[in-house]
């Protein structure tokens, strides 16, 4: 074939969201014993990862995107981790549901990272065991 052909290049869709999950998230079903304290308020946890957390809010939004959160306290089944810092990276709310904020941890020292990892791995193990042991239901 001596004729030139047209080469096609794929173009990125600028309207398409770039959502990439970098760490495993554990959905928290019953957050009575898992809470985040920030800005003198206590929030139920929606999900947990090594890099951050999602919390539920009722009513009006509590934070703004990119807001820095200082001196947060994470209570996970009685284990308390104090002095956490983060920033708000996401907010979403579906009609008729609670709002949900994504908070990414930042400036964590080695001790805080180790505390979060220890608790996270315990909760992850429990979640995976529970999800594999639940019987399947027929529709």
C-alpha positions, 0 to 999 in steps of 0.5 A: 500500500503506497497511499498514506492513511489517516492515523487516529488518535484518541482524544481525552474527553475533558468532561469525563471525570478522572476518578482513580481510587488509590487505596482500599476503602472499607464501608462502615455499616454501623458507625456507632463505635466509629466517629470523627471529631472535627471542628467541635462536632462529631460525625459518623463514618461512611468509609475508611481508608489509609489515606483518609475518611468519608463522613456523613453530615445531616442538614446544611454542609459543614465544610468547604472544599479544600478546607483544612481541618486541624486537631481531628480525633478519630475514635475507632472502636475505643481506640482514639487517634488524636492530632490528625490533620486533613483537608476536604477533597469532596462533597456529595449528596443524593436527594433524600440522603445524608451528605458525605464529605471526603477528607484526606489526611495530611502531615501525618507523622510516623506514629499516627500512620502506624496507629491508623494502619494497625486499626485499619488492618483490623477493621479490613480483616473483619470486613472481609471475613464478614463479607465472605461469610454472609449467605447469598440471597436469592432474588 
